[in-house]
Amino acid sequence: MDRLYPQNVPVYNSSERREQLWQRCADRGDPVVAVRDATRGFIVRYDLQHLEVELTESALRELRTQTEAFRTYPTGTDPLSQSECVGGEAGVISGDLHTHTEDEARDLASQLSDVVFDRSNWRTKRGT
């Protein structure tokens, strides 16, 4: 799989559905890119842990840059805070990026899936 289109990004709102989605991706050997319908907004989640790989540093920079360009922030946001810049956590193995609407979340997930699904952006986890 090369990428997810917004209409194909899975959305879940329960632990049971989350577990099913992660298992399906593990069975296929794919990373997880999905949207969690949370109490106060939507969270784009990506996860490579079940594949025992992580994003390269350059891929992580690209993912963060794409996320920062996608989002708009009010003045007063701390420019040095990576979590404020990307709206959550964006790490080499997984990330949780917050959005206000499902459409925004699907669009962001689709955009980031280009980076996450590209196997040339992966390396074996450090310490493995």
N, C-alpha and C positions, 0 to 999 in steps of 0.2 A: 504494500500500500504506500502510495507516495504522499498523500495528503487527504484530509477530510474536508468536504465542502460544508458550509454552515448548516444546511438542512440535514446532513448526515451525522453531525456531532451528537453523540448520545447525551441525554440529560437524565439525571437520577436524583431522587430525594429520600432514599431510604438506605439503611445499611445493607439490607438484603439485595437490593438492586445494585449497589456498589460492588458487593462481593461477586455477584453474577458477572458484572461487566469486567472486573479485574480478572476473573477466572477465564472468561472468554478470550480476553487479550493474551493471557499467559498461554492458553492452549494454542493460539494462532502464532505465538512468537512475536506479537506486536506490542509496542508501547501503548500505554493508556493515554488518551486525550479525551476528556469528557467535561461536562458541566454539571456542577452540583447546584441544585435548586435549594438555596439555604434560606434561613429565616429572614435575613436582612440583605437580600441580593442574590447574586449568582457568582459562583467561583469556578474559574477555569482550572482544571486539574490535569497535570501530566505526570506520568510515573514510568520510570524505566527499571525500577528495582527488581522486579520479577525476571528481568532479562539479564541481570547481573552485569549491566553496562551503565555508563554515565555519559553525559554530554561532554564533549571536549570544551576547553576553555573558550576557544573561538566561537563555537556553537552557542555556548551560554551567553557570551557577549552579544551575539546576533539576536538571540531570543529576547534578551533584556532590552536591546535597542529597539526591536520591533514593538515590544510591549510599551515602552516609553513613548514611542511615536504614535501608538494607537490611542493612548490615554490623554485626557486633558486634566490638568490639576489646577486647583485654585491657587492664587498667590499666597505666599506664606508657607508653602510646602518646603520642607528641608531638602535642598538640592543634593546634599551629601548622603541622605538616607536612601539606600537601595530599595528598602521595602516600601517607602513612600513613592519612589520614582516608578516602580512597576506595580504598585498596588497590591502587595502581598509578598510572598516568598517565591523566588525563582532560583532553584539550585541545580546542581549537575545531575541529580538523580530524580528529583521531583519538584513540583511547584504548585502553589495555590495562588491564583491571581484574581482579584475581586473586580466585579463589574456591577452595574446597576440593573441592567435588563438582560433578559434571556437572549435577545437578538445581538446585543453587544458581546455577550459571552460566546455565543456561537461564532460570531465573526472573528473574535480574538483567537479562539481555539482553532479555527480553520487556518488562520494565518500562522500560528505557532506550530501547527502540525507539519508544515513544510520542514521546519528545523528538526523537530522531534522524530519524525519518521525517516529522515535521511540517515541511513546507516553509516555514511562517511562522517557523520557528526558524532559517532559513538566511539568509546574506548572502553576497555575492560576496567571495571571499578578498581580504584586504587586500593591496595591492601588485599587484593584477591589473588 
